[in-house]
Amino acid sequence: MTRYFEVLRRDGPARQGKLMLDVPISTPAIISEKDYSFPGSAYDFGSMEEVLASSPISEKTKKPAAEKLAILPYVPSALHVEPPFDLPDHEIEGPKGFVLHPFYIEKPKKADVYVMAGAGSIRNPRDLISAVIGVRAKIPSDTALYAPALATPANLAFLIYLGIDLIDATRVIADTYFGRYHTRDGVKALADFDELPCRCQHCQRLAVESENTQALVGHNVQKLEEELALLREMVRKETIREYVERQVRVTPELTAALRLLDQEHKYLEARAPQYRRSILYANTAESLCRVEVTRFAHRVLERYSAPKSDVLLLLPCSARKPYSKSRSHRFFALAIGSHRRYLHELILTSPLALVPRELEEVYPAANYDVPVIGHWDLEERAWLCRCLDAYLKKNKYTKIIAHLEGELEQTVKEHGIDAAFTGGGTNETALSRLSEAIQDACQGTMRLGDKRVAQYKAVADYYFGSGAGDLLLAGKVKVKGREIQEENGKALAMMTPNGSIALSLTGARRLEPMEKYIVTIGDFLPKGSLLAPGVTDADEQIRPGDEVIIRGEKAFGIGRAKMSGWEMVESTRGVAVELKHIQEI
Ligand SMILES: [Zn+2]
């Protein structure tokens, strides 16, 4: 039970939270000795009796002095060495910290904050990642993780992105005694600068008295604080991933660390939201590994099935999203004309690979941007071809038209896709080539069903799993504006402006038999927000931003998840679901 820490916001593994000390601390935060009491290492005491008698709590009140974070004494050991003995637990009336050895955790004692022992001595990125992921797997998600003596302005973005909530200025202060000057770009000897790149008050002093250690401390700490403030804003604006991809470029070690972290797909996927308010910038090689990208591609191949069609039209993406709104796609639409009912459209793009027309409004298909120079590198080509093969294995067509140009056309051609290649383009000749190829291919082919109904089916399958569309749209349905209704006019679902689906209670009842995306609650009728302690069970695959069905003995309803399903189950604080409709039963 965490009484003194709450996660308020998430952006992937990065979190914003509140540590409720006398003066509450908003995390991620830099903490110092004024925020905690810590008797230190068991070896600093004369005897075991003294260790056991040492308690950060006051004898009289049984409470820690001034509601500081009370960190229990610990037994030190080297990073990969098991500590020789364990200390008994202390019950504390107040915020409690517990030091754990990242590579030797059995069952950590209950605490609000976990302190990673030896964090400052971790040099290898593999160790850092496995330490944090290992610790996170053992401690409840609604507890804070403190990594002492590790943070610098250059690595802070990565640490916060990795899931660390609390850091300190120990490292940058210690470095001042060796004349080391920190910036977001890394650390250098102060003596090596011809001109200081910072204009802070401390640097103005350093410019005239370069030996002034206090001024160097002031500068180093200020840079750490500035970086932290920037990162908090990034988490708030849901743009931390873009920032981390950019920031890790300052050293090969940090870039390697991000690449290694991206291999920990399970850890990242379990924390990746369904939707971000920000534009996904695919500016780097690492963008190809982002969970949002692989999740989208995976769902297109696994959950989505294309409407039955004889003809497939392959089109390139456009800078403007959704593609339909772009100039090039409006031209394509004119060239396709009335044949639209006789073919299915698939857009080829990097890094998402394949975007079926029905899913073009879904995140991140409608929310990404990528530097386009017409060049497709080997990795992008391989990824696209792999996805295309899997797609064509599942969805069969008799004819394929590829209106692609340049290296994209070359990639698809060289991969051996059997298609009519029209050379792409949007000028008059190009578009008439497209029209002719379509007329030719669509002769005597089957007519497709209502495109708008197909879009609801595809989006429902995308969000709730294969088969959801058929359940939601069973029987006679009609589309009215952005809503899909039963024949009698009763709403089933609505397409939201961010491309996801909002269910009505009737729609939710139709999906309920799938037993997916369900949050089970206790014997009560929730109002406004559903808090984590009220959740008795939740579908493991729920992610922040998902539309979920709430089911309990007294209530049935719909809401938007604020945390992942596994987190709802293990958390004792925080909003699990924002309710939208709730019905007493
Ligand atoms: Zn400065």
Residues whose N, C-alpha, C, O or C-beta is under 5 A from the ligand:
A	BS01	ZN	C198 R199 C200 C203 H219
